[in-house]
Amino acid sequence: MASSFDSWCFKFFPMALITLAMVISKFSVADPLPAVFSPSPWSPAHATFYGDETASETMGGACGYGNLFSNGYGTDTAALSTTLFNDGYACGTCYQIKCDQSPWCYPGVPYTTVTATNLCPPNLAEDSNNGGWCNPPRVHFDMSKPAFMKIAQWKAGIVPVMYRRVPCATPGGIRFYFQGNGYWLLVYVMNVGGGGDIAQMWVKGRKTGWISMSHNWGATYQAFATLGGQSLSFKLTSYTSKETIIAWNVTPDNWNVGSTYSADVNFH
């Protein structure tokens, strides 16, 4: 009897172990954890501000977000020097900024958080340390005045700061604002979570396969294709985390230029 039991154990347990290994392998390969963007280390920079307390001069900007209030960005925004702006691929990225070792700093304020919505262009006619604050290779934030006034007195004009990239805490899904015509679709990508940035984008009509979109400027992507009269889906890859997500059936068949459509997905 014992011999038969030992023989049964020998046959059963190896099969159980093989089955368990296959289950573990299936979940580890087929269901990988999503890419998550984590905060970067703190680094030194400088910050100035532009506009007034209404932040009206921050509307529009090089990223193409238009009205920052209606599109959810508010006044907590900044223009980036070219070193950070990265030809527009940094549009939508988020930063914590704290005033550092200046008598103009507000005491007890750990940091404020801003979203990159504009470019601070270089002023090569001025010295980089005296007016040409955004000249390369300087890392510089030209903040909205309301954002700047959260960390320092506005009379300072310019203050040394410490900054770090952080995940963008965006409510809801990615939003797509359409421009163009029947043969050219220009999409403004907004409310991007995670790293906040886009490296590559594709569009798919209900009647088409995936069509690669090219980077136009700022946070805009374009496709030269006839896509009217069909619902559209988008595939996006994050510039920072390399995560790829698909927003299925973002629009109805009768979508229009000049309209904004929201997805139910976002980056982590």
DOKOL-293140 format. One record per residue: x, y, z of N, C-alpha, C, O, CB in turn; residue in three letters. Coordinates in steps of 0.001 Angstrom, whole numbers, padded with zeros to 6 digits, always signed. Each point is the difference from the previous one (the first is absolute). Glycine has a CB too. Layout:
XYZXYZXYZXYZXYZAla...
This chain:
+000832-001210+000000-000832+001210+000000+000857+001248+000000-000279+000934-000752-001514-002169+001961Met+002815+001276-000398+000862+001178+000069+000681+000247-001319+000207+001142-000409+000149-001542+002825Ala-000005-000698-003086+000676+000150-001282-000931+000643-001019+000420+000854-000780+001008-002858+001288Ser-002711+001588-000500-000965+000583-000937-000212+001488+000288-000117+000811-000919-001016-003050+000708Ser+001086+002585+001514-000201+001405+000390+001173+000849-000459-000195+001098-000522-001157-001822+002510Phe+002579+000221-001796+001192+000739-000430-000022+000213-001501+000357+001068-000495+000947-002025+002406Asp-001739-000102-002648-000061+000128-001450-001014+001059-000402+000247+000775-000923+000416-003178+000681Ser-001819+002443+000934-001033+000997-000288+000506+001404+000264-000249+000909-000791-001506-002579+001359Trp+002472+001859+000549+000568+001317+000329+000967+000453-001069+000006+001165-000397-000266-001654+002823Cys+001071-000430-002885+001011+000341-000997-000656+000508-001289+000491+000925-000648+001055-002655+001638Phe-002706+001075-001352-000674+000410-001226-000787+001284+000186-000066+000812-000923-000066-003192+000258Lys-000466+002588+001831-000902+001122+000200+000730+001322+000244-000304+001001-000648-001338-002614+001558Phe+002595+001623+000012+000599+001276+000408+000804+000676-001094-000074+001223-000116+000149-002111+002394Phe+000706+000152-003105+000668+000699-001106-000996+000678-000927+000250+001111-000467+001605-002762+000597Pro-003002+000986-000408-001003+000618-000857-000597+001236+000650-000280+000985-000683-000222-003216-000298Met+000301+002190+002308-000541+001162+000710+000968+001168-000057-000399+001149-000191-000878-002670+001705Ala+002573+001203-001344+001009+001060-000049+000094+000612-001385+000145+001214-000137+001120-002367+001941Leu-001346+000317-002834+000052+000501-001377-001197+000908-000273+000144+001062-000604+001080-003145-000134Ile-002417+001651+001193-001197+000817-000197+000115+001333+000714-000355+001036-000563-000996-003110+000335Thr+001847+002064+001471+000179+001227+000769+000983+000931-000691-000220+001209-000072-000281-002460+002179Leu+001590+000677-002617+000997+000825-000694-000590+000644-001236+000309+001150-000311+001501-002630+001164Ala-002671+000738-001573-000628+000556-001186-000936+001132+000360-000071+000994-000723+000258-003202-000395Met-000911+002080+002223-000905+001061+000447+000783+001248+000363-000354+001108-000403-001266-002823+001239Val+002696+001525-000065+000826+001145+000407+000589+000675-001221-000001+001227-000101+000537-002344+002283Ile-000027+000307-003121+000592+000542-001215-001019+000771-000803+000315+001058-000546+001300-002937+000506Ser-002835+001368-000044-001047+000667-000767-000290+001381+000537-000102+000954-000771-000872-003161+000238Lys+000839+002333+001831-000343+001300+000564+001167+000963-000024-000208+001201-000171-001451-002325+001605Phe+002893+000635-001267+001146+000900+000022+000322+000523-001386+000516+001109-000138+000372-002333+002105Ser-001193+000425-003021+000303+000431-001365-001183+000738-000617+000176+001044-000628+001387-002986+000376Val-002765+001403+000429-001158+000565-000682-000553+001224+000715-000648+000837-000628+000121-003104-000216Ala+000770+002385+002138-000562+001115+000760+001100+000785+000708+000051+000003+001230-002176-001298-000918Asp+003007+001961-001061+001055+000768+000650-000571+001213+000717-001045+000528-000381+002664-001304-001356Pro-000935+001203+002759-000421+001199+000707+000130+001207-000928+000965+000078-000760-000259-001083+002979Leu-001654+001953-002178+000091+001173-000859+001186+000878+000389+000393+000056+001165-002874-000128-001489Pro+003046+000760-000676+001107+000912+000272-000511+001179+000815-001037+000577-000326+002208-001269-001808Ala-000468+001044+003166-000395+001104+000867+001139+001005+000052+001148-000363+000256-002653-001146+001120Val+001183+002777-001618+001013+001041+000052+000191+000466+001437-000968+000379+000660+000392+000337-003004Phe+001806-000739+002835+000314+000396+001370+000712+001346+000013+000610+000378-001000-000456-002794+001676Ser-000219+003153+000445+000689+001295+000073+001502-000130-000219+000612-001005+000362-002375+001787+001202Pro+002338+000239-002156+001445+000041-000226+000688+000604+001222-000683+000522+000881+000336-000311-003385Ser+001674-000265+002585+000715+000685+001087-000153+001523-000130-000302+000517-001075+001960-002433+001198Pro-001445+002609+000982-000018+001467-000010+001259+000527-000686+001091-000537+000189-002456+000573+001944Trp+001201+001027-002937+001119+000614-000716-000123+001521+000082-001102+000519+000181+001263-002512-001751Ser+000959+002718+001440-000046+001463+000104-000405+000661-001319+000284-000525-001077+001479+000399+002841Pro-002416+001262-001674-000376+000801-001162-000308+001415+000496+000290+000337+001148-001220-002378-002407Ala+000351+002852+000400-000485+001323+000387-001417+000181-000533-000429-000700-000918+002788+001643+000917His-003075+000007+000592-001371+000257-000432-000274+001494-000045+000449+000756+000862-001176-002946+000113Ala-000011+002598-001987-000537+001348-000116-001514-000141-000194-000546-001093+000154+002737+002034-001154Thr-002866+000156+000663-001425-000082-000312-000304+000932-001160+000762+000923-000289-001328-001497+002688Phe-000561+000320-003062-000468+000904-001054-001491+000227+000155-000719-000832+000552+002530+000038-002114Tyr-002262+001935+001064-001403+000356+000130-000319+000602+001360+000899+000351+000765-001442-002164-002359Gly-000748+001928+001883-000438+000585+001262-000790-001028+000799+000007-001192-000307-000067+003484-000739Asp-000622-001799+002083-000707-000912+000899-001143-000746-000672-000432-001037+000505+001044+002543+001342Glu-001120-000999-002983-001103-000679-000678+000480-001180-000842-000801-000842-000404-000434+003005+000368Thr+002529-002224-000228+000605-001039-000847-000551+000017-001425+000090-000998-000715+000230-000392+002756Ala-000894+002534-002457-000582+000074-001345+001057-000162-001084-000304-000498-001084-001481+001985+001980Ser+003019-001076-000626+001059-000099-001010+000522-001422-000168+000781-000276-000911-000156+002614+001443Glu-001052-003232+000341+000435-001397-000143-000925-000793-000917+000304-001143-000342+000688+001261+002628Thr-002117+000473-002688-000928-000713-000865+000665-000281-001355+000872+000748-000442-002844+000347+001611Met+001544-002182-001816+000638-000372-001261+001344-000632+000294+000082-000969+000756-001262+002829-001982Gly+002225-001324+000641+001333-000507+000278+000446-001050-000994-000779-000481-000823+000384+000965+003196Gly+001670-000826-002276+000646-000858-000995-000472-001442+000018+000262-000737-000950+001676+002204+001135Ala-002627-001893+000869-000481-001375+000040-001349-000165-000694-000394-001113-000349+001639+000812+002478Cys-001958+001425-002330-001266-000069-000706-001194-000361+000854-000999-000498-000520+002302-000107-001417Gly-001228+000842+003230-001104-000375+000879-001145+001008+000000-001046-000250+000598+002699-000930+000799Tyr-001463+002308-002059-001085+000977-000098-000319+000640+001338+000888+000458+000718-001811-001752-002612Gly-000365+001316+002215-000440+000583+001260+000316-000967+001141-000630-001049+000136-001207+002346-001320Asn+002816-000928+001992+000467-000902+001053-001038-000209+001097+000038-001005+000709+002276+001750-001199Leu-003232+000191+000630-001035-000164+001017-001038-001034-000447-000312-000932+000742+000669+003317+000001Phe-000889-002218-001950-001034-000922-000463+000551-001389-000283-000750-000976+000014-000463+002911-000974Ser+002524-002038+000702+000598-001295-000291+000647-000654+001225+000689-001013-000127-000310+001823-002185Asn-000600-000234+003490+000343-000688+001238+001377+000270+000581+000359-000607+001010-001858-001077-001807Gly+002293+002582+000192+001354+000239+000501+000055+001156+001002+000906+000041+000833-000024-000913-002996Tyr-001814+001796+002100-000061+001088+000963+001204+000918-000065+000538+000259-001076-001872-001730+002520Gly+001758+001965-000279+001124+000944+000075+001292-000650+000476+001040+000657+000035-002682+001137+000410Thr+001596-003057-000082+001211-000670+000494+000798-000562-001180+000081-001211-000207-001245+000634+002392Asp+001751+001504-002948+000687-000368-001232+001352+000695-000080+000299+000908+000775-002508-001250-001919Thr+003022-000106+000186+001314+000611-000212+000424-000186-001447-000377-000966-000663+001009+000543+003066Ala+000165+001378-002874+000681-000127-001283+001400-000539+000273+000651+000414+000959-001997+001499-001997Ala+001806-002831+000202+001292-000644+000208+001051+000583-000935-000297+000374-001135-000869-002470+001859Leu+002405+002168-000227+001110+000356-000879+000183-001100-001039-000473-001120+000193+001599+002440+001658Ser-000445-001009-002946+000130-000966-001097+000664-001292+000455-000283-001065-000549+000417+002966-001050Thr+000741-001823+002592+000666-001205+000501-001002-001001+000554+000181-001208-000153+001838+002573+000676Thr-003068-000878+000117-001044-000859+000545-001104-000284-001007-000590-001080+000020+001103+001991+002220Leu-000800+000047-003122-001160-000060-000884+000076-001157-000986-001025-000579-000360+000809+003034+000593Phe+001406-002790-000666+000229-001204-000822-000870+000005-001261-000665-000988-000312+001248-000290+002398Asn-000569+002406-002803-000754+000120-001261-001486-000307+000162-000653-000453-000941+002727-000168-000263Asp-002598+000867+002392-001427-000184+000246-000369-001328+000614-001136-000174+000443+000769+001657-002315Gly+001296-002434+001914-000322-001286+000596-000185+000097+001515-000534-000923+000615+001806-000178-002454Tyr-000834+002216+002450-000191+000179+001439-001339+000654+000327-000319+000186+001174+002787-000006-000927Ala-003250+000169-001253-001315+000583+000271-000829-000965+000846-000086-001191-000299+000177+002493-001870Cys-000694-000772+003219-000834-000811+000884+000731-000628+001161-000631-000589+000877-000744+000155-002813Gly+002712+000546+001966+000745-000563+001124-000232+000831+001255-000300+001191-000083+002037-002096-001497Thr-001596+000277+002737-000316+000651+001271+001238+000057+000893+000832-000907-000007-003216+000108-000167Cys+002485+001883+000943+001178+000250+000831-000415+000534+001362-000943+000781+000122+002310-000325-002175Tyr-000648-000892+003062-000056+000656+001304+001172+000978+000059+001135-000357-000317-002253-001669+001446Gln+000833+003255-000723+001012+001051+000055-000032+000641+001380-001063+000368+000500+000863+000056-002994Ile+001381-000292+003109+000083+000661+001301+001088+001065-000039+001083-000211-000548-001891-001882+001715Lys+000500+003222-000583+000958+001097+000095+001154-000429+000909-000212-000645+001027-001627+002372-001396Cys+003069-001358-000026+001158-000560+000691+001005+001077+000380+000560+000666-000871-000894-002792-000378Asp+000565+002300+002549+001072+000839+000529-000030+001418-000554+001013+000511-000479+000350-002555+000733Gln-002521+002668-000184-000142+001398-000395-000805+000726+001067-000932-000578+000559+001055-000021-003023Ser+000213+001856+002763-000789+000755+000975-001422+000270-000482-000861+000397+000785+002970+000645+000010Pro-002354-001259-002088-001330+000226-000552-000895-001234+000124-001193+000077-000295+002198+001568-001284Trp-000458-002762+002003-000804-001221+000140-001026+000159+001109+000284+000611+001030+001641-001984-001855Cys-003109+000828+000621-000976-000058+001068+000367-001159+000928+000098-001140-000456-001908+002137-001038Tyr+002013-000728+002788+000363-001079+000923-001156-000965+000203-001168+000388-000022+002763+001151+001165Pro-001251-002791-000947-001014-001001+000300-000771-000506-001204-000971-000740+000157+000791+001796+002018Gly+000600-000666-003392-000670-000492-001209+000888-001075-000625+001047+000328-000559-002217+001919+000160Val+000784-003510+000478+000880-001072-000484+000206+000044-001507+001117-000212-000474-001888-001179+002369Pro-000294+001664-002664+000101+000058-001464-001365+000360-000566-001002+000006+000716+002874-001728-000744Tyr-001897+002022-001261-001247+000083-000746+000156-000874-001237+001119-000263-000439-001628+002625+001294Thr-000594-002806-001411+000029-000895-001155-000549+000713-001225-001062+000619+000054+000804-002617+001451Thr+000992+001908-002614-000409+000665-001236+000029-000989-001166+000657-001039+000056+000231+003239+000814Val-001617-001846-001920+000007-000754-001246+000646+000841-001084-000241+001205-000077-001837-002464+000752Thr+002896+000639-001512+000656+000699-001102-001001+000230-001126-000525-000955-000573+002751-000075+001187Ala-002492+002295-000931-000975+000333-001040+000562+000946-001052-000700+000346-000952-001089-000676+002629Thr+003051+000758-001522+000532+001019-000900+001517-000117-000093+000634-000707+000782-002552+002233-000213Asn+002483-000820-001538+001451+000092-000185+000475+001369+000433-000595+001015-000359+000516-002654-001544Leu+001159+001667+002681+000689+001249+000311+001141+000126-001014+001022-000671+000147-001627+000573+002372Cys+000453+000940-003541+001001+000039-001074+001299+000636+000471-000010+000821+000918-001832-000691-002596Pro+002949-000496+001067+001279+000624+000358+000035+001459-000423-000657+000401-000961+001788-002617+000742Pro-000361+002994+000944+000237+001410-000336+001508+000165-000136+000669+000461+000924-002778+000363+000311Asn+002628-001198-002376+001445-000072-000186+000666+001362-000003+001226+000090+000066-001579-002158-001343Leu-000447+003143+001202+000564+001349+000075+000398+000369+001422+000731+000967+000214-002124-000320-002170Ala+000915-001412+002920+000296+000258+001411+000864-001119+000560-000057-001143-000452-002110+002400+000713Glu+002976-000893+000744+000820-000991+000677-000892-001022+000705-001053+000348+000534+002897+001353-000233Asp-001418-002951-000305-000807-001058+000609-000248+000215+001481-000972-000519+000548+001885-001020-002229Ser-000036+002307+002340-000170+000280+001420-000559+001386+000267-000023+000461+001141+001891-002002-000699Asn-002324+002212-001515-000522+001352+000171-001001+000294-001114+000277+000771-000919+001875-000017+002034Asn-003311-001382-001011-001056+000246-000979-000232-001150-000948-001139-000248-000394+001688+002611+000556Gly+000504-003080-000544-000173-001143-000884-000217-001274+000776+000682-001002-000218+000727+002126-001463Gly-002372-001080+002594-000174-001091+000955-000290-001333-000675+000353-001053+000531-001177+002718+001101Trp+000183-001630-002798-000392-001251-000657+000957-000410-001116-000298-000900-000785-002056+001442+001341Cys+003503+000124-000621+000996-000390-000997+000533-001396+000317+000239-000322+001164+000389+002746-001530Asn-000439-003255-000663+000623-001311+000256+001443+000184+000438+000660+000927-000469-002168-002012-001229Pro+002019+000237+002578-000638-001239+000481-000694+000162+001347-000150-000976+000734+001876-000284-001974Pro-002152+002476+001577-000605+000226+001311-001309-000778+000148-000783-000104-000944+001843+002379+001014Arg-001284-002815+001122-001285-000593+000370-000783+001075+000738+000402+000437+001078+000562-002815-000929Val-002071+002801-000723-000715+001146+000559-001504-000177-000142-000488-000573-000974+002437+002045+000432His-002684-000960+001553-001459-000009+000002-000495+001440+000019+000297+000754+000926-000362-002992+000273Phe-000691+002616-002228-000671+001301-000006-001447-000278+000385-000816-000370-000843+002372+001382-000960Asp-001862-000832+003068-001271-000421+000556-001073+001061-000207+000307+001176-000195+000917-002550+001878Met-002472+000953-001638-001072+000991+000086+000182+000764+001312+000529-000540+000971-002138-000904-002360Ser+001173+002686+001411+000192+000786+001223-000721-000622+001203+000584-000038+001083-000359+002091-002502Lys-001470-002544+001283-000634-000647+001155+000792-001198+000527+000068-000213+001210-002256+000963-002107Pro+002787-001532-000004+000787-001159+000445+001276+000457+000698+000373-000547+001037-001301-000827-002930Ala+001601+002384+001321+001234+000516+000598-000263+000548+001399+000810-000185+000909+000066+000732-003197Phe-002011+000126+002456-000317+000633+001283-000356-001021+001087-000180+000377+001158-000616+001621-002423Met+000693-003267+000914-000205-001024+001016+001297-000376+000709-000028-000548+001102-001887-000307-002436Lys+003064+001153+000697+001279-000395+000596+000898+001176+000355+000909-000148+000817-001076-001937-002108Ile-000071+003268+000684+000895+001136+000236-000732+001315-000234-001041+000034-000656+003013-001435-000018Ala-001419+002477+001215-000537+001329-000231+000279+000411-001448+001115-000165-000494-000783+000777+002937Gln-001344-000081-003113+000145+000315-001415+001055+001074-000251+000563+000065-001092-002947-000692+000777Trp+002663+001482+001323+000989+001071-000181+001409-000555-000228+000881+000714-000479-002288+000768+001926Lys+001613-002738-001110+001320-000596-000199+000379-000039-001476+001170+000163-000348-001513-001534+002408Ala-000636+001156-002921+000281-000085-001425+000518-001366-000411-000581-000654-000867+001056+003074+000889Gly+000611-002851+000592+000577-001319-000272+000510-000591+001307+000574+000712+000824+000066-000030-003186Ile-000848-001976+002553+000465-000667+001216+000613-001353-000369-000425-000632-000967-001357+001803+002356Val+002779-001611-000621+000483-001374-000172-001051-000973+000525-000672+000270+000995+003084+000492-000785Pro-002541-001880-000886-000992-000993+000403+000608-001394-000090+001043-000210-000618-002923+001703-000172Val+001201-002427+001420+000237-001419-000199-001260-000549-000663-001113+000407+000334+002704-000604+001692Met-001409-000733-002971-001159-000544-000704+000167-001498-000195+001108-000531+000064-001470+002731-001226Tyr-000760-002870+000922+000030-001401-000390-001244-000332-000816-001073+000557+000233+002415-001139+001825Arg-001190-000327-003015-001138-000505-000761-000835-000881+000911+000531-000778+000792+000768+000875-002967Arg-002601+000035+002052-000923-000826+000774-001116-000493-000916-000244+000591-001052+000775+000696+003176Val-001210-002365-001733-001153-000451-000793-001072+001083-000044-000197+000735+000968+000682-003125-000341Pro-001161+002476-001739-001093+000964-000138-001284-000606+000551-000470-001032-000479+001567+002059-001554Cys-001648-000381+003030-001247-000467+000616-001162+000613-000770-000461+001092+000332+001553-001325+001965Ala-001566-000468-003325-001048+000524-000867-001290-000778+000210+000004-001227-000091+001716+001943-001596Thr-002821-000030+001967-001273-000715+000155-000550-000422-001354+000059+000766-000962-000537+000532+003053Pro-000050-002498-002171-000633-000458-001225+000989-000459-001058+001182-000206+000276-003018+001750+000225Gly+001329-001700-001713+000813-000528-001084+000668+001075-000831-000219+001193+000209-001283-003121-000260Gly+002326+001489-000902+000652+000908-000937-001062+000670-000865-001005-000619-000351+003103-000806+000334Ile-001870+002708-000329-000937+000738-000825+000653+000358-001340+001196+000284-000072-002330+000630+002144Arg+000317-000936-003124+000481+000244-001355-000823+001133-000619-001216-000117-000154+001951-002313-000098Phe-000063+003521-000097-000666+001127-000662+000350-000044-001481+001175-000067-000361-001103+001484+002479Tyr-001102-001379-002989+000204-000209-001431+000040+001314-000770-000801+000904+000237-000335-003105-000025Phe+002091+002285-001142+000029+001022-001033+000357-000691-001308+000302-001193-000016+000358+003031+001668Gln-000693-001083-002753+000359-000575-001289-001125+000091-000997-000828+000908+000059+002363-002430+001105Gly-001562+000559-002099-001031-000037-001033-000257-001464-000376+000416-000916+000710+000268+003221-001589Asn-001377-002511-000253-000369-001354-000375+001164-000909-000345-000146-001222-000027-001932+002182-000767Gly+003243-000362+000526+001161-000794-000411+001176+000110+000976+001048-000614-000202-001776+000936-002152Tyr+000538+000463+003403+001106+000255+000934-000576+000167+001403-000755+000935+000265+002154+000171-002089Trp-001040-002005+002700-000479+000067+001383+001132+000460+000904+001049-000641+000063-002730-001196-000497Leu+001472+002949+001134+000964+000545+000967-000602-000140+001388-001077+000532+000271+002032+001112-001974Leu-000266-002357+002580-000547-000308+001325+000866+000615+001089+001210-000219+000041-002185-001919-000925Val+000348+002907+001763+000650+000554+001184-000260-000983+001146-001152-000274+000334+000875+002716-001138Tyr+001340-002965+001399-000130-001026+001035+000146+000656+001373+001027+000611+000295-000110-002397-001860Val-001936+001658+002389-000028+000693+001290-000363-000947+001133-000473-001115-000218-000153+003222-000957Met+000867-001622+002409-000352-000734+001214+000679-001367+000055-000624-001006+000341-001565+002203-000307Asn+003473-001214-000375+000755-001251-000036+000568-000299+001385+000668+000851+000587-000098-000480-003025Val-000824-001551+002959+000482-000391+001320+001387-000619-000052+000662+000040-001037-003013-000391+001724Gly+002790-000216+000420+001326-000625+000073+001096+001001-000258+000077+001027+000674-001063-003169-001409Gly+001848+001852-000246+001072+000930-000348-000491+001267-000649+000745+000976-000093+000715-002904-000161Gly-002718+001938-000205-000586+001202-000582+000343+000231-001457-000526+000927-000617+000608+000013+002851Gly+000788-001761-002797+000516+000262-001344-000354-001121-000972-000367-001102+000406+002231+002408+000611Asp-001747-001001-002305-000310-000948-001064+001206-000109-000923+000549+001011-000437-003026-000467+000568Ile+002890-001782-000427+001111-000210-000929-000495-000338-001392+000597+000408-000997+000809-001178+002894Ala-002504+000022-001965-000502-000451-001293-001494-000254+000108-000520-000312+001071+002758-000710-001654Gln-002919+001162-000552-001461-000101+000024-000497-000581-001322+000575+000249-001060-000724+001722+002645Met-000924-002746-001500-000638-000584-001174-001502+000239+000097-000549+000142+001093+002372-001905-001309Trp-002482+001804-000945-001457+000122-000052-000547-001162-000823+000629-000448-000959-000519+002990+001173Val-001285-003020+000173-000652-001092-000719-001463+000336-000181-000726+000204+000973+002355-001886-000044Lys-002061+001739-002183-001409+000160-000272-000704-001346+000056+000635-001053-000058-000143+003060-001353Gly-001814-001956+001524-000763-001247+000018+000197-000800-001280-000191-001216-000017-001484+002306+001503Arg+002061-000392-002570+000176-000658-001297+001464-000118-000412+000286-000410-001125-002511+001282+000474Lys+003147-000526+001527+001421-000007-000367+000813-000822+000990-000499-000417+001045+000232+002672-002101Thr+001528-002479+000707+000953-000536+000964+000637+001147+000763-000442+001144-000103+000884-003148-001361Gly+000598+001696+002232+000698+001036+000756+000838+000864-000950+000754-000518-000824-000696-000981+002871Trp-000202+002814-001918+000715+000975-000823+000935+000792+000906-000446+000611+000971-001484-000451-002633Ile+003214-000169+001353+000976+000734+000809-000201+001506-000163-000163+000496-001115+001807-002398+000884Ser-001630+002623+001350-000125+001460-000009+001371+000613+000245+000783-000525+000791-003178+000400+000038Met+002687+001220-001496+001284+000682+000188-000151+001147+000982-001068+000600+000118+001765-001230-002443Ser+000392+000929+003029+000014+001118+000948+000020+001307-000777+000909+000237-000797+000297-001634+002535His-002195+002240-001513-000083+001283-000701+000760+001067+000750+001013+000499-000491-003228-001140-000442Asn+001742+001003+002125+000691+000946+000883-000647-000110+001370-001163-000387+000121+001740+001980-002043Trp+000187-001249+002953-000553-000032+001349-000619-001343+000315+000649-001040-000110-001059+003476-000030Gly-000861-002405+000535-000715-001223+000356-000991-000388-001089-001069-000535+000295+001332+001097+002129Ala+000090-000294-003697-000905-000308-001103+000594-001057-000919+001204-000035-000255-002120+002354+000379Thr+000018-003188-000615+000376-001068-000921-000953+000014-001188-001170+000359+000136+002106-001760+001761Tyr-000425+001006-003064-000784+000106-001221+000010-001295-000803+000942-000791+000058-000433+003220-000105Gln-001597-002615-000707-000104-001124-000930-000584+000520-001299-001033+000669+000002+000740-002347+001886Ala+000955+001372-003004-000510+000383-001308-000808-001189-000543+000528-000879-000682+001455+002473+000243Phe-003261-001587+000762-000857-001122-000364-001452+000460-000005-000348+000991+000642+001996-002643+000339Ala-002489+000929-001707-001434+000273-000032-000672-000857+001074-000115-001218-000142+000181+001785-002353Thr-000506+000090+003568-000489-000740+001165-001418+000398+000407-000500-000446+001033+002854+000259-000274Leu-002993+001017-001560-001346+000444+000337-001015-001123-000077+000196-000976-000724+000404+003218-000109Gly-001691-002103+001584-001098-000944-000053+000254-001326+000677-000709-000971-000263+000107+002052-001799Gly+001602-001145+002932+000286-001249+000714+000560+000317+001376+000720+000982+000178-000287-002183-002353Gln-000766+000374+003132+000532+000198+001349+001511-000188-000012+000528-000782-000791-002700-000008+001809Ser+002870+001516-000132+001453-000020+000031+000522-000518+001338-000539+000328+001057+000568+001582-002670Leu+001015-002713+001552+000733-000467+001179+001427+000506-000102+000487+000299-001090-001950-002368+001311Ser+002139+002164+000939+001374+000492+000018+000889-000934+000820-000406-000527+001036-000427+002894-001287Phe+002042-002551-000238+001035-000721+000739+001122+000985+000290+000450+000712-000898-001045-002948-000194Lys+001051+002281+002345+001000+000987+000416+001106-000675+000802-000251-000916+000783-001510+002717-000753Leu+002991-001332-000239+001145-000467+000772+000586+001174+000766+000244+001065-000566+000241-002892-001120Thr-000260+001624+002986+000588+001034+000846+001476+000195-000339+000731-000972-000188-002370+000416+002014Ser+002070+001804-001902+001403+000311-000280+000889-000451+001151+001116-000469-000225-001823+002427-001177Tyr+000224-001820+002624+000810-000282+001180-000043-001458+000414+001048-000629+000151-001457+002940+000576Thr-000779-002858-000540-000120-001362+000529-000021-001068-001088+000157-001184+000299-001385+002139+001621Ser+001033-000552-003192-000087-000922-001141-001262-000866+000051-000162-000903-000822+002662+000872+000729Lys-003380+000293+001036-001262-000734+000080-000866+000331-001219-000048+001152-000431+000158-001141+002969Glu-000782-001000-003086-000925+000202-001118-001412-000360+000442-000227-001059+000585+002060+000570-002262Thr-002775+001377+001395-001396-000251+000334-000854+000227-001244+000412+000701-000924-000028-000013+003340Ile-001558-001279-002434-000942+000168-001106-001300+000576+000542-000581-000521+000952+001625-001407-002227Ile-001484+003008+000653-001284+000628+000332-000974-000371-001118+000020+000601-001074+001088+001353+002352Ala-001952-002942-001020-000900-000507-001033-001236+000888-000147-000559+000477+000987+001374-002799-000515Trp-001226+002533-001715-001267+000664-000330-000185+001304+000780-000991+000203+000702+000003-002447-001199Asn+001987+003114+000342-000027+001287+000701-001097+000903-000554-000600+000773+000747+003058-000976-000304Val-002725+000113-001741-000966+000898-000634-001180-000790-000560+000100-001208-000218+001755+002815-000341Thr-002969-000921+000329-001087-000615-000769+000330+000070-001497+001009+000593-000384-002703+000046+002179Pro+000861-001232-002624+000230+000047-001445-000049+001433-000535+000724+000344-000935-001709-002639+000746Asp+000135+003119+000779-000205+001361-000511+000827+001037+000757-000505+001078+000314-001794-001748-000992Asn+003571+000357+000978+000869+000949+000696+000256+001225-000880-000151-000041-001221+001235-001856+002493Trp-000687+002998-000601+000235+001252-000706+001299+000644+000457+000426-000194+001138-002892+000509-001384Asn+003103+000458-000646+001133+000828+000419-000552+001118+000877-001150+000413-000144+002494-000951-001974Val-000503+001016+003026-000439+001003+000961-000618-000587+001246-000422+000735+000893+000068+000767-002778Gly+000295-002828+001957-000589-000665+001164+001072-000750+000785+001042-000369-000542-003233+000150-000680Ser+001917+000000+002514+000893-000741+000882-000675-001309+000400-001176-000022+000364+002224+002174+000493Thr-000281-003245-000930-000534-001318+000339+000873-000619+001097+001226+000107-000039-002155-000416-002322Tyr+000293-000333+003330+000699-000550+001148+000035-001521-000063-000985-000647-000356+000291+002630+001714Ser+001849-002541-001003+000146-001449+000105-000293-000430+001437-000098+000831+000902+001820-000852-002773Ala-001857-001272+002063-000213-000517+001356+001263-000654+000546-000060-000730+000989-002358+000378-001522Asp+003578+000610-000110+001276-000554+000455+001031+001107+000110-000133+001062-000608-000402-003274-000457Val+001573+001940+001857+001096+000953+000156+001247-000771+000423-000075-001171+000371-001529+003056+000252Asn+002755-001208-000686+001238-000612+000455+000042-000044+001532-000668+000787+000671+001842+000028-002757Phe-000386-001739+002624+000099-000186+001444+000957+001036+000601+000218+000009+001212-000699-002480-001480His
